[in-house]
Amino acid sequence: MRTLYILLALFLIFCSCEQKSKNDATLINSEKDKYFDTLLNGKAILDTYDSAMLLYYKEVVGSDTLNDGSITCYGIDDSMRYFYLQNGNKLHLLNKSSKYQSPWSLGTLERDFSTFFLTRIDNGNSCPSSYQVFDKTSGLNILGDKIKAISYAYLQDTLFMLYDNSTRDKQLDSITLINVLTKRREVYKLPPNLPHDIEIQIDTLTKTYFKVSLSSYVGENFEMTEKYSR
């Protein structure tokens, strides 16, 4: 009888270990599957909403479903991070950067509209944020390829965005105000001899005039406003 009890105890221990092994295997597989979820193009999905990276907010990104059913999402591979718009079975690349940069440098959803959406880009090092706006059907940047706005404002319910016209080969001398709905662009000359690190923000926007604030806090403080007729 004692031998029978010993055999029975050994059998129960074996079954318990086997079940634990199965449970552990299931956990490992599910975590592995979660980590290696892929986008339509095979890139691994970058989604850290539920991770310990919440301790560092600029690393927290994930998929957002827009009001038309399309999705903004992030991908990653061995060297790069990607920001996409998934529209049905189409995947549009919005931005990409080195995987060593914050995902927030790619853009995060700021506001969702009926035919387009607004994203905010974190430029790091206490630099002002910049903005882009994308068409939901084509995934194209409405401002223009790689153009980033420095400020935005609303006139009634219409979104207006402001970007500067500087390039690597051209000093900043003008700004452009665009009506996102009509795509109408208004170009305004800036005052001469502005500081190199000037920050420009929309101060006031009406149907008849447009005012910007200009400021710099590196070296000697510089502040002024400039008013333009529309």
N, C-alpha and C positions, 0 to 999 in steps of 0.2 A: 504493500500500500504506500509506504514511504517513497519507494522508487517512482510510483505513479505520480505522486505529488511533485516530485522533483522534475520529472519529464514535462508535466503540465506547466510548471513555472517557467521552465526553459522555453517552451513553445510560446507562452504569452509574451515573454521578453523579446523573442525573435520577431513576433508579429508587430510589436510596438516599434521596434527599430526599423522594420521594413516600412511601416506607415510613415514614420518620421522622415525616412529617406525619400519616400515618394513626395511628401509635402515639401521638403527642402528643394527637391528637383523641380517641382511645380513653381515654387517661388523664384528660383533662379531663372527658369525659362521665361516666366512672365516679366521679370525685370529685364532680362536680355531682350525680349521682344519689344518691350516699351522703349528701351534705349535705341534699338535699331529700327524703329519705325521709319519708313521712308516716304518721300514725296513722289510725285508722278515721274520725276526725272531720275529717281534713284538716290538723290541726296538724302542723308540722314536728317530727320526733323530735329530742329533745335527748339526745345520747349522746356523752360525751367520754372514755370509757374509754381510747381509743387516741389521744388527742390530746396536744398539748404542754401542755395544762392540768394534766397530772399534776404539774407544778411547783407548782401551787397546789391542794392536795388538796380544798379545799372546793368546787371547781368540778367535781370528777370524779364524774359520775353516769352511769348507764346502765340498761338493762333487766335485770331479774332474773326467771327462771322459777321459780315456786313449785312445791311438790311435787304439786299437783293439776293442773299444766299452765297455770294462769293466770299472768299476767305483770304485774309492776309496771314502769312506764315513764314517761318524762318527755316533755313537749311544750313548744313555744315558739312565740310569734308576735311581732308587732312591739312589744308592750308587756308581755306577761305570760309567766310560766313555770307549767307545770302538772305535777301528779303524778297518775298514773292507775293504775287496776287494769283490765287487759284480761282479760275472762272470756269466751272464745269470741268471738262477734261483738259483745259488749257492752263498752262503755268506761265505767268509773265514775270520776268526778272525786273524788280524795281531798283534794287541797289545791291552792291556786294562790297566786302572789305576783308582785310586780313583777319584771321581768327584771333589775333592777339589784340584787336580793338574791341571795345565794348559793343555788344549787339545794338545798344541804343544809338550808335553812330550810323546805323543803317536806317533808322526811323522807327517810330512807334505810332500807333493809331491815335490821332488827336481828336478827329470828329468825322462822323459818317454822314454823307449827304445822299441825295437820291441817285445821282449819276456819277459822282466822284467822291473821293475821300481825302482828308487832310492828314499828313503825317508830320511829326516833330522829330528833329534830329538833335541829339545831344552832342555838342562839339567838345565837351570836356574842358578841364582846366579853367573853370568859371567863365568860359566864353559864352556869349549869347547863343541861344538855340536858333536853329534855322528850320525852314519848313518846305515841304513839297506837297503837291496836290496831283492825284493820279485819276485818270479816267477808268471807270470800272469795267468797261467793255474791252478796251485795248491795252490797259495797263500803262499807257503813255503818260509821261510827266506833262501836264497841261502848261506849265511855265516854259518848257523847252528842255531838251536833253541835258541832264545833269545840273540844271539851274535850281538854286535854292533861294527861297524867299527869306528876307531878314525880319519881316514883320507882316502882320495881317490885321484887317479890321472889317467890320460890317457896315454897310450903308443900307438901312432897313434890314432886309433878309439876304442881301447879296454880299457874297464874300469877295473882298479885294485883297490882293497880295502885293507886297512891295519887294523888289529885288534890285541890287546894285548892278551896274554895267561894267564893273572892273574885270579885267582878265590878267593873266600873267604878263601880257605884253602891253597892257593898257591901264594907265592910272585911273583911279575912281574919279569920274567927273560928272556922272549922271545916275539917275535912278529911274526905274520903270514901275508904274502902278498898273496892275492888270485886273480887269473884271473877269472873274473866273467863269461866269456864266456866258458872257458874250464874247470873251477872249479879246476884248478891246484893250489896247495898251496905250498908256500915256507916259511920255518920257519927259523928265524934268532935269534941268541943269543944276548941279550943286555949286555952292560957293567955292571959290578957289582957295588953295592953301589950307585945306583941312588936315588935321592930324592923320597920320598913317593908320592908326588903330581906331578910327572913328566908328561909333555905334549909331545906327540910324533906326528910328522907330516912328511908326505912324502916330501922330499926336491927335489930329482932328481930320475927319473926312466928311465932307458934305457934298451936295450936288454942285456947288459953285466954287468951292475952294478946298485945298488940301494942304495940311501943315505937318511937317516932320520935326522931330527933336533930334539934335545932333550932339553927341557927348563923347568925351574921352577922359579917362581917369588915370592914364599912365603918364608920369611926368607931371606937368602942370595941368590942372583940371581945365576942361574946355566944355562949355555948354552953350547952345544957342538953338533957336527954332527958325525955320524957314517956311514961308507961306507961298503957295502957288495958286493961281487962278486956274480953274478947270474949264 
